[in-house]
Structures are given as structure tokens and as C-alpha cells.
């Protein structure tokens, strides 16, 4: 088991290194291959009103005239150990992880991301709890009552949930439950958990349900398919022949065997949400990482966009690492792989 964990940790570090190389290549190598000069890259940092001399000076200070391998080393060092920026008369230190300074605010990107991270984490965790419980429970019941009215109705709702875009269901739910019935918060409101847990949950209830409706539909269909396959296995018939209670057969033997693909997709979905639920946060105007990413793209704020990409990649890799470790708990055979 220890060897398995060490292998997965090493693989996670390798993946993060590959992601950093790809991110650097997208933002710095691809423009050079397209014909951009160091001055063209520096022009994005100094603004449109800068003179040619100021652009050349910025390119020299930012190191865009150095070889690409040296630039990547500086880039990676900034993430791990921080970076020093030469502003002319003074040198400013950007603490790790340093993603640079925003073009608009002239402030480090990482503290901005930290300020918005609680919103995204709150949204992701609350929605994940709802969609896992609702989706898996619906899938199990549908599999056990295959062909019944509940099965067909549940799969019909699941098909609608997968098909409808989240910005559509979000806007409809706002009109019905916030502005019509006035039973949920109207959006653009977030209360920190430590300030008031009840208000925190009330503010995020509608975004949770809207986001969970999309994911629960997929989990219900996946769980149903897995349970239908698992419940026909020989070891299920053996468990029933031994006289085990049906609940024990379904939950301990049947559902556990169907959990592996569910864990796989959950790791990817949850990691992506931690990197920013872009459409949900934009629809409800929540000040999370997803909304931050949309604003950064709109303003063409390169350091902010790069910071969001790296943070999102970290969460995806971390979530999949946790899922890999959970595999060994759900299915001990995985430890031998």
C-alpha cells in the first residue's frame, strides 16, 4: 500500500510539472512560434501608451530576450520559491506561488485567487454532496426497479438534466424561486461560512441545486448502468444464496462493485469545479474563481488567466490523486497495479 501511494505521489508531481511546461508553452512559446518578438510579448505588460523605449526596457527586465529554457526555469522558480521583479529603481519580491502581477490592479495574482477560493470551494463541496447522494441513490433504485415507472421517469429527468445547459436552468431557477416565489437568495450574494453558516447555506442553496442537477443526472445514469451489470454477477447470486439480507447484498456487494467508474468521474468533475465553476458563478454572479477567470479573459489580463489555469490544473491533479488512493480502499486489487 505504501509503495502504491508513493507511486501515485510521484506521478502527481510529474503531471504538475508537465502542466507547468504546457502552460508556459501556451503563453510564451506559441506566440514566439507565431512570429511574436520579445517586444511584442512585453507590450502586453506595459500597456498601449508605452513608448518603444519603454517596451524594450520592459522586455529586458522581464527576461524575454533570454533563451526559452532560461525563461521557463525562471517561471518554475517563481511558482515554487517566488520571483523578484525589477521595476527600475527598486526590486519587488513576489512570494511563492508567484503567478505575476495583474495588468489591471498591479497586485499579485495569488492573493486574489485566495480571496475567491472559499466561494468556489463552498459551491463545489455543497453541490458535490447533493449530486452524489441524489445521483447514486436514484441510479441504485432505478437499477433495482428496472422498467418501472420510477426507472423511466428518473432516466427521463436525468436525460433532461444532461441536455439542458446550466446557464438556462440557472436563469429559470432564478426567475422562479428567487424573483417569483422569493424562497431563495437572488444571486450576487455570498456570506462566509464562519460569519453565519445558515446564511452561507441559504445564499448558495440555489446554485448548489442547479449545479447538482446537471451532475446528478450523469451519475444516476452511470450508477444505474453499473448496478445492472454488477447485480448479474456470480458473486451476487452467491451472496443471496448464503442468505444475506438484500440491503447487505445491494449496498456492500453490489454498489461497492459499481463505485469504481463513479469515483473516476467524480475526481475529474470535482477537480474541475474547484478550478472554477465558470458558468454557475457567472449566472449567479458569485465572486469565485470561475467569475474571476471570465473577467480576466474579458480584460485580457494574462497573469490572471495563467494563474487560474495553473490552479485549476493543480486541483484536477490533486482530486485524481485522492481518487487513485480511494481506489485501493474500494477495490484492493488496484494496489497490485
N, C-alpha and C positions, 0 to 999 in steps of 0.2 A: 504493500500500500504506500509506504514511504517513497519507494522508487517511482511509483506511478505519479505521485504528487510532484516529485522533483522534475520528472519529465514534462509534466504539464506546465510547471512554472517556467522552465527553460523555454518551452515553446511559446509561452505568453510573451516573454521578453523578446524573443526573436520576432514575433509578429509585430510588437510595438516598434521595434527597430525598422522593420520593413515598411510599416505605415509611415514612420517619420521620413524615410527616404522617398516614398511615393509622394507624400505631401510636399516635401521640399522640391521634388521634381516638377510637380504641377504648377507651383507658384513661382519657381525661379528658373528651372531648366527648360521647360516647354516654351516660355517666352523667348529665351535665348535661341532655341532651335528655330523659332518662327522669325528670327531676324532682329529681335529687340537688342539694343545696345545697353551697356551699363547705365548710360544717362537716361534711357527710356524707363528702366526699372526705378531709378532714383527719382524720376519726375513724379511718380505716384506718391512719394513720401513727402515731397516739399511743396506740393500744391501747384496750381496752374499759373499763379502770378510770379513764380520764381524766375530769376534771370538764368541765362545759360551758365554763367559762372557759378551761381548757387547750386545748380543741378549737378555740375561736375564736382563741386566740393562735396555735395551730399553722396554722390556715387563713390568717392574716395573714402569718406568717413564710414559709410555703410559696408565697405569692402566688396562692392560689386565688381571691381577690377581684378580681384583675386581669382585664382582658379576655382572651379566649382567644388572640388573636393575640400578645399580650404573653407569655402563658404558653408558647405554642409557641416563640417566639423564645428564651425562657429555656431551654426544653427542648433546642432545637437547639444553642444555645451550650454547654450542658453537655456534649453529645456531642463537639463539636468542640474546645472550649477549656477545659472544666472548669466547675465551678459552686461557688459559695460558699453554705454553709448557715448560717443564723443560729440558733444554739442558745440564744440569750438572752444570757448573759454573754460568750460568745465566738462567733467566726465560724470555721467549719471549711471548708477548701478541699478539694473532691473533684476530683482531677486527671482530665483527659480520657483516654479517653471515660468520662464520668460517667453512670451509669445510676441513681444514687441509692444509698441505704443499705438493707441488708436489714432487714426488720422483726424478724427473729429474732436475728441475730448483731450487728446495729448496725454492720456493717462494709461498706465499699464493695462493690458487686456485681462490678465489673470484675475485681479481683484473684481473686475466687472463680472466675469464668469462666476466667481464665488458668490457674489451677491444674488445672482439669478438661479444658482444651482438648487437652493432649497425649494423654489417653486416647481422646477421640473421634477425633482425627486419626489415631492409630495404628490404631484399629478401622476407620476409613473407608478408609485407604490400603491396608491389608492385604487387606481384603475386596474392594476395587475391583480390585486386581491379579488376585486369584483369579477373580472373576466375569467380568472382561473376557477373560482368556485362555481360561477354560473355556467361557464362553458363545459367544464369537466362533468359537473352534475347532470346537465342536460344531455350530454353525449352518452353518459352511462345509462340513464333512464331510457333514452331513445334506442340504445342497443338492446336493452333487456325487453323492451316493448316494440320490437321491430314490426313495422307495418301497421301499428296502431294509429289512432287519431293524433295522440300526443307526438308520436315519432314524425308524422308527416307535417304537423303544424310547426314543431320545433325546427325541423330542417328547412321549412319554408321561411320562417323568420330568420334562420341562420343564413340562408341564401340572400335575403334582403339585406342583412347586416354586412355581408361581404361585398355586396354590389353597390350599396349606397355610399357615396363619398362622405368623408367625415365633416367637411365644411357644410354639406347640405343638411345632415342630421343635426349638426351643431346649431345652425341658424334656425331650423324648425323647432328644436327643443327650446331655444331662447325665446322665440315668439310665443310658444305655447305655455311653457312653465314659468318663465321669468316675467315677460311683459304681459302675458294673458292672465294666467292664474296667480301669479305673484307668490309662488311657493318655493322658488329657488333664487339664488343670487343672480343679478343681471349680467355678470361678467365684469372684467376690468377691475376685479376686487380680489385681493389676497391678504389674508391675515396670517402672520407667522404662527406656527403650531404652539410655541412656548408662550405666546401672548394670550391666546384664547383657543384651546383645542376645539371647542364646539363651533366657534365662528370659522375656524380654519376648515373644518369638515363641511360646514354649510356653504362656504364660498366655493369649494371645489366639488360639491356633490354632482352638479350637472355636468361639468367637464369629465368627471370620473365615469359617469354613466354613459355619456356619449362616446368616450374613448373605449370603454369596456364593451359596448355594443358591437363595435367593429371587430375587436379581437375575440370576444366570447363566441361569436358566430363561427369563426375559423376553428377555435378549439373544440366546439361542440361537434363539428363535422369530423375533425381529426380523431377525437376521442371515440365517437361512435364507430368509425371505421376500425380503429384499433381494438375496441372491445368486441366487435363482431368477429374479428379474426381470432382474438385470444380465447374467447369463450367456447370456441370449437376445438381447442387443443386437447390432446390426450390427458395432460395433467389436470385439466379442469374436470374432466369426467372422472378421473381417479379421485380427486378431492371430494366430489359429490358421492362417489361410491363408498368412501370412508365414513360418510355420514356427517360431514362438516356442515355447519349452518350456511344457508345460502348467502347471508351477508358476508360471512368469512370468505366464501368462495369468490364472491364478486370483488370485494374490496382488497383482500390480502393477496389473492392469486390472480384474479382477472385484471383488475385495474393496475396492479403493480407491473404486470407484463406489458401493459399498453402505455406506460408512462414514458418510455424512452424517447419516442418521437415527439411527445408533448414537451419534454424537457429541452429537447433540441431547439424547437421553435420558440419556446419561452425565453431561452437565453438570448437568442437573436432579437426577439421583439423587445424584451425588457432593456437590453443594452442600447438598442436604437432609441427607445423612449428617453432613457437617461441622457442621451446625447442631444435631446431636444424633440419634443412633440410639436413639430413646426405648425401643422395645420390646426391642431387643437388650441395651442397657445395663441395663434393668430386670430382664430374665430372668437375666442373668449377674451382676447386682449390681456392675457396673463403675462406678467413680466418674467418669463423664463428664458432658457437658453434657445429654444426654438424661435421665439419672437425676437430675441437678440440676433439670431442668425439672419432672419428676414430683413431686419433693419440694417445689418452690416452689409448685406448684399445690395440693398437698395442704395446705400451711400457709397458703395464700392470701397469699403473700409477693409483693406487687405489683411492687416494684422488680426482684426476681429474675426474675419472669416476663417483664417488659418487657425486661430485658437479654438473656434467651435469644431472644426474638422478634427483636430488632434484630440480634444476632449471627448468627442463622440466616438472616435476610434478607440480610445482608452476604455470607455465604458463597454463597448461591444466586446473587446478582447477580454476584459475582466469578467463580464457576465458569462461568456462562453467558458472561461476558466472555471468558474463556480459550477457551471453545468457539467463540465467534464468530471469534476470531483464528485458531484452528486450521482453521476452515472455509476460510480463504484459502489454507492450505497444502494441504489435501486437494483442494479444488476451486477453481482460480484464477478461475473465472467469478464467484465470490462477491465478489471485490474490486471488481467493477464495479457491485455493487448499492448 
